[in-house]
Amino acid sequence: MRRTRSGPSIREFLHYYVLVLLAEHSRTRRELIEEIRERSIGNRSYRSSGVLWVASVEMDKVLSNLLERGFIRLDSPRGKWAITWHGRRARRRMEREKPSKSDTKERAAEKILALLEDAPSNSYILDVGTGEGFLAFKLAHEAFRVLGIDSCSLQYSKDSIEKAQEQARPEGGNVEFRQADIRHFDQPDDTFDYIVSSQAMHCMENPPECLKAIYRLLKAGGRFLCIDFLVGLEGFLAHGFHCFLAASREEWTEMLVEYGFGNIRMYELDDYLLVEAEKQ
Ligand SMILES: C[S@@+](CC[C@H](N)C(=O)[O-])C[C@H]1O[C@@H](n2cnc3c(N)ncnc32)[C@H](O)[C@@H]1O
């Protein structure tokens, strides 16, 4: 069954991208939805459900809003929407407003360290989808005990744990790396004080199952801190259709509540979203 996407984050992107598509040529509502689906087809290489299917009701809301603002008009006999001069200007304005960003991921990682400022130094932290240890090493330098795991299941991540282990050797004892898929990670319940993740949830095969495993492995009162792409205009302008592999703010809230997390907080850092949640 196909999964359609909706909510404010998707609408924010659509307010821009419908103007981009109509600047090429006029299209019906159905053609707009199909075209977005086609252009995001590359996301399938990560997850079959990664393609962006916009819910018709969201497209309707956006079209009527753009019409009200004079950015588009309906070419009635053909049922096609066309962009107006005001629409072209609005599109260019949105592109100009795109902030120049180069170090957002670093800033997001620093925000995680700041959120852990009061954590006891003997805290045991799991970094899920650690890759070559981007977050794990930063946390180890703060004197936390860190375990980084990675499934090494993607084309580019096959050797990541090996590379992280090599880099860890001169670091001494407080950082360790293992190859493991979080869904089948063989550790007792309630093992970790914190679980962190950087730019990894979007490429996991089944994010809800991963979140369920994360919940199980956290101690009660432990926190999950996760950085990933921001779904919306800024995420799209920086990462293209790839950003839709991530969960939107609304989808995160829904998933976290479903698996029992509470005290949910979200921080937007340009094209990244940092999610913080506590095991109740
Ligand atoms: C884009 S990389 C991010 C690496 C690193 N955290 C960083 O920020 O640079 C995502 C990583 O998640 C890993 N991954 C994907 N699914 C996973 C799973 N189910 N369990 C553990 N790791 C997974 C991939 O192998 C990949 O190395």
The ligand as an SDF file (V2000), in Angstrom:
LIG
                    3D

 27 29  0  0  0  0  0  0  0  0999 V2000
   24.4160    8.8080    6.4210 C   0  0  0  0  0  0  0  0  0  0  0  0
   25.2460    7.6860    7.4730 S   0  0  0  0  0  0  0  0  0  0  0  0
   25.5870    8.7160    8.8610 C   0  0  0  0  0  0  0  0  0  0  0  0
   26.8730    8.3800    9.5480 C   0  0  0  0  0  0  0  0  0  0  0  0
   27.2450    9.2540   10.7440 C   0  0  0  0  0  0  0  0  0  0  0  0
   26.3270    9.0900   11.8400 N   0  0  0  0  0  0  0  0  0  0  0  0
   27.3700   10.6990   10.3650 C   0  0  0  0  0  0  0  0  0  0  0  0
   26.6180   11.5350   10.8660 O   0  0  0  0  0  0  0  0  0  0  0  0
   28.2420   11.0170    9.5450 O   0  0  0  0  0  0  0  0  0  0  0  0
   23.9580    6.6200    8.0480 C   0  0  0  0  0  0  0  0  0  0  0  0
   24.4620    5.3080    8.6270 C   0  0  0  0  0  0  0  0  0  0  0  0
   23.3620    4.5880    9.1870 O   0  0  0  0  0  0  0  0  0  0  0  0
   23.6450    3.2030    9.0380 C   0  0  0  0  0  0  0  0  0  0  0  0
   22.4050    2.4270    9.2380 N   0  0  0  0  0  0  0  0  0  0  0  0
   21.3410    2.3200    8.3960 C   0  0  0  0  0  0  0  0  0  0  0  0
   20.4160    1.4980    8.9100 N   0  0  0  0  0  0  0  0  0  0  0  0
   20.8840    1.0860   10.1230 C   0  0  0  0  0  0  0  0  0  0  0  0
   20.3740    0.2270   11.1360 C   0  0  0  0  0  0  0  0  0  0  0  0
   19.1720   -0.3610   11.0090 N   0  0  0  0  0  0  0  0  0  0  0  0
   21.1090    0.0070   12.2570 N   0  0  0  0  0  0  0  0  0  0  0  0
   22.3230    0.6050   12.3970 C   0  0  0  0  0  0  0  0  0  0  0  0
   22.8630    1.4260   11.4580 N   0  0  0  0  0  0  0  0  0  0  0  0
   22.1520    1.6710   10.3360 C   0  0  0  0  0  0  0  0  0  0  0  0
   24.2280    3.1310    7.6340 C   0  0  0  0  0  0  0  0  0  0  0  0
   24.9820    1.9470    7.4320 O   0  0  0  0  0  0  0  0  0  0  0  0
   25.0790    4.4070    7.5830 C   0  0  0  0  0  0  0  0  0  0  0  0
   26.4180    4.1630    7.9320 O   0  0  0  0  0  0  0  0  0  0  0  0
  1  2  1  0
  2  3  1  0
  2 10  1  0
  3  4  1  0
  4  5  1  0
  5  6  1  0
  5  7  1  0
  7  8  2  0
  7  9  1  0
 10 11  1  0
 11 12  1  0
 11 26  1  0
 12 13  1  0
 13 14  1  0
 13 24  1  0
 14 15  1  0
 14 23  1  0
 15 16  2  0
 16 17  1  0
 17 18  1  0
 17 23  2  0
 18 19  1  0
 18 20  2  0
 20 21  1  0
 21 22  2  0
 22 23  1  0
 24 25  1  0
 24 26  1  0
 26 27  1  0
M  CHG  2   2   1   9  -1
M  END
$$$$
